[in-house]
Amino acid sequence: MVTPLYPVTQTASPRWGPGAHFSGGGWRAVAEGDQSGPVRRIAGSFGFPRRWPGRVGGVGDRLLTVFLCGDVMTGRGVDQVLPHPGDPELRETCVDDARAYVDLAERAGGPIPRPVGFSWPWGDALPVLEGLAPDARVINAETSITASREFAPGRAVHYRMCPDNLPCLAAARPDACALANNHVLDFGRSGLEDTLDALSRAGLRAVGAGRDAAAARRPVAVPVSGRGRVVIFSCGTVSSGIPAGWAAAPDRPGIDYLPDLSDATADDVIGRTAAAKQPGDFVVVSIHWGSNWGYDVDPEQVRFAHRLIDGGVDLIHGHSSHHPRPVEVFRGKLVLYGCGDCINDYEGTAGYGMYRADLRLLYFASVQPDTGTLVTLRMAPMRARKLRLHRAPAADAERLRTVLEQASRRFGSRVDTHPDGLLVLRACGSGSRS
């Protein structure tokens, strides 16, 4: 079946379907028999009817809903199963070929057809996105999009996706791709520029990285009909493994790098967000920070998040950890300390099994558009299998709920299971228990 598409410009917000392919001047539809039918059949999986933007069942109309997720790592093994696999060479201690990660995933979950369609990695996430109809979509795009073989020195792991596989990112129709993370320069500054060029050609908007410091710090603004704009900033810290040398400079490409989490650094971010914020805007700061494992939150992160909220930021979108971390509502505003992984090739790898990193959450924050106050946070539990997101079985969804609630309890947050299978945040307090 062929999905009808419309051409997009470099500045347009992309709205294409899962069967898209980039061909020079724009996107065109291609037949992907394994995609369109299954996606439509899954659409009712969570038991909710298709909604329209601004409506949340049992809560009210005309809300502003933002979709957020953790690390979208479409390089390495994921790249190898897509229609245009790039050079599989790796320079890891134990692995020198990216196809080894596909083999590990197949040993864990069974055979993976090759090539898969571009939307394969998103799997059941796409009908969830269609059903909940968020007004803006923000992802952490954590890979270099390049054909370069210039491996950045001193890196234990390098993530690279072939630019021809960019429709994989496009399948989720992100409005902003946060790039201030610890893999976007895995192939150096030339690889970063390739990434920026590829996203621009596709009409996807990058934030948090650029050809100079001004571009790296520039936010993405997503207009929402009748409800102002969602304004997204992206920045990263050393605690997530980002080298200080990756910082953008006036004459050097790089990322929006935060040297520390001091009050002075927070005030600098606040100043930039205040300068960009217009009446009716909802401001998101997407931060790559923290270690990979564990449920503790560094007190510096808590103080930093609170200072940003007090300074007028409406939502903190934290990521870097490989599993979900605590959720807090501070002064009515949402703080996600770690959204966990969304898409990667970690299936079948050894170690840290207690964290069940195969379990993922998709976050949908609905707020009052005039104040930015959180009304409800809905989370869709997913499980990765065969390098693809599937609706999590009930037992796994309950495990996610229990772990997230236990981790978030210090912040006064509770998590309930809704009859439609979504997890829903119940905030009982508004301050840190640290």
ABEGO torsion letter per residue (X at the ends): XBBBBBBBBAABBBBBBABBBBBGAEBBBBBBAAAAAAAAAAAAAAGBBBBBBGBBBGAEBGBBBBBBBBBBBABEAAAAABABBBBABBABAABABAAAAAAAAAAAAEBBBOBBBAAAAAEAAAAAAAAAGBABBBBBBBBBBBABABBBBGBABBBBBBAAAAAAAAAAGBABBBABBAAAAAAEAAAAAAAAAAAAAAGBBBBGBBABAAAAABBBBBBBBGAEBBBBBBBBBAAAGBBAAABBBAABBEBBBBABABAAAAAAAAAAAAAABBBGBBBBBBBBBEBABEABBBAAAAAAAAAAAAAGBABBBBBGBABBBBBBBBGGBBBBABAEBABBAABGBBEGAAAGAABBBBBBBBBBAAAGBBABBBBBBBBBBGGBBBBBBAAAAAAAAAAAAAAAAAAGBBBBBBAAGBBBBBBABABBAX
